[in-house]
Amino acid sequence: MIVVLLNAYLALLFILVKLRIVPFNSFWKVSPVLVFLLLLIGLFIPMGWGAPQGSVLVVRNSVAIVPDVAGEVIDVPVQANQPLKAGDILFRIDPTPFQSQVDAIQAQLSLQETRLAQMTQLQTQGTGRAFDVEERQASVAQLRAQLDGAKWNLDKTTVRAPADGYVTNVALRKGARVSSLPLSPVMAFIDTADTITGVEINQVDSRYLAPGQPVELTFKMTPGTVQAGKVESILQAVSTGQVQTSGAAVTPTAIRAAPFVVRVKLDDEAFARSLPAGSTGTAAIFTDRVKPAHLIRKVLLRQIAITNYINPF
């Protein structure tokens, strides 16, 4: 862009000299250099923090699906990458052993409730002991708690979608045996209820960023288009500044100025939901500083949007 502006100035200067409006003296001969320095120092360098630009990435929360009970899979109705609603069935585990446990506890509970009623009647007639009644009451309460747990296990034989989204790479098949171990997920569920759009901004350009500032974005998958949004938040930590509990001494590492991540919310929520996880592009954030540079940044971003037609990277 600075080359375009400089060339425009040179063309204008050439016309003015030809028309003899300005003399072709030493000042006008060196004026292109002065204009270049003025544009560079007064506009393009401050544009870095007045309207910073960075790479954008769309990510989604991934939920590792681990069943709460172990057993043999009898049905997998879900298909890969098909939209799902919260509560839709992902797969079913054979409920027979869990149903049997519910029936057995229910039978014991019915017997104990009958015995409790009999003991209570005997006590009211003065021929029974209060201890026997209390013992039966405790047994009934214990069996009811066991029944609730057994019914919960039975209900968990049907594994459902935790939110709106889709399952990717469905390898689970009927007849497979699954366990409730947290290290053995059987599916990866992609949550589409919340689209997370992050923009990487160099630390040197991030000094004036603030929530609510306008953002423009262009994505590789939609070349030639520019989307609008706003800064939602500036993440207050990156992995290089994270300290984890460890028994080892401090290990020095090469310190680099890693970019900060800015979370952006697109104005077009339907478009945001349509973006696949991993979508990339370029974004520009417009701060309240160096406002004359905002127009130039908008032009540059639209140039990138057009070049996305032929630039795969």
MOTA-V691467 format. One record per backbone hydrogen bond with DSSP energy under -1.0 kcal/mol. CO is the residue of the C=O (numbers start at 1). NH is the residue of the N-H. If there is no record, write none. Layout:
((CO | NH) (CO | NH))
This chain:
((1 | 5) (2 | 6) (3 | 7) (4 | 8) (5 | 9) (6 | 10) (7 | 11) (8 | 12) (9 | 13) (10 | 14) (11 | 15) (12 | 16) (13 | 17) (14 | 18) (15 | 19) (16 | 21) (16 | 22) (17 | 20) (23 | 25) (25 | 29) (26 | 30) (30 | 34) (31 | 35) (32 | 36) (33 | 37) (34 | 38) (35 | 39) (36 | 40) (37 | 41) (38 | 42) (39 | 43) (39 | 44) (40 | 45) (43 | 47) (45 | 48) (46 | 49) (46 | 50) (47 | 51) (50 | 287) (52 | 285) (54 | 283) (55 | 200) (56 | 281) (57 | 198) (58 | 278) (59 | 196) (61 | 191) (63 | 189) (65 | 186) (71 | 178) (72 | 94) (73 | 175) (75 | 92) (79 | 82) (84 | 165) (85 | 88) (88 | 161) (90 | 78) (91 | 159) (92 | 74) (92 | 75) (95 | 99) (96 | 100) (97 | 101) (98 | 102) (99 | 103) (100 | 104) (101 | 105) (102 | 106) (103 | 107) (104 | 108) (105 | 109) (106 | 110) (107 | 111) (108 | 112) (109 | 113) (110 | 114) (111 | 115) (112 | 116) (113 | 117) (114 | 118) (115 | 119) (116 | 120) (117 | 121) (118 | 122) (119 | 123) (120 | 124) (121 | 125) (122 | 127) (122 | 128) (123 | 126) (129 | 133) (130 | 134) (131 | 135) (132 | 136) (133 | 137) (134 | 138) (135 | 139) (136 | 140) (137 | 141) (138 | 142) (139 | 143) (140 | 144) (141 | 145) (142 | 146) (143 | 147) (144 | 148) (145 | 149) (146 | 150) (147 | 151) (148 | 152) (149 | 153) (150 | 154) (151 | 155) (152 | 156) (154 | 157) (155 | 158) (157 | 93) (159 | 90) (159 | 91) (161 | 87) (164 | 192) (165 | 84) (166 | 190) (167 | 81) (173 | 176) (176 | 73) (178 | 71) (181 | 184) (187 | 65) (188 | 168) (189 | 63) (190 | 166) (196 | 59) (197 | 264) (198 | 57) (199 | 262) (201 | 260) (202 | 205) (203 | 206) (206 | 209) (210 | 213) (213 | 231) (214 | 286) (215 | 229) (216 | 284) (217 | 227) (218 | 282) (222 | 225) (227 | 217) (228 | 267) (229 | 215) (230 | 265) (231 | 212) (233 | 263) (238 | 241) (239 | 242) (256 | 258) (260 | 201) (261 | 235) (262 | 199) (263 | 232) (263 | 233) (265 | 230) (267 | 269) (268 | 272) (269 | 273) (270 | 274) (276 | 279) (279 | 58) (280 | 220) (281 | 56) (282 | 218) (283 | 54) (284 | 216) (290 | 293) (291 | 294) (293 | 297) (294 | 298) (295 | 299) (296 | 300) (297 | 301) (298 | 302) (299 | 303) (300 | 304) (301 | 305) (302 | 306) (303 | 307) (304 | 308) (305 | 224) (306 | 309) (307 | 310) (307 | 311))
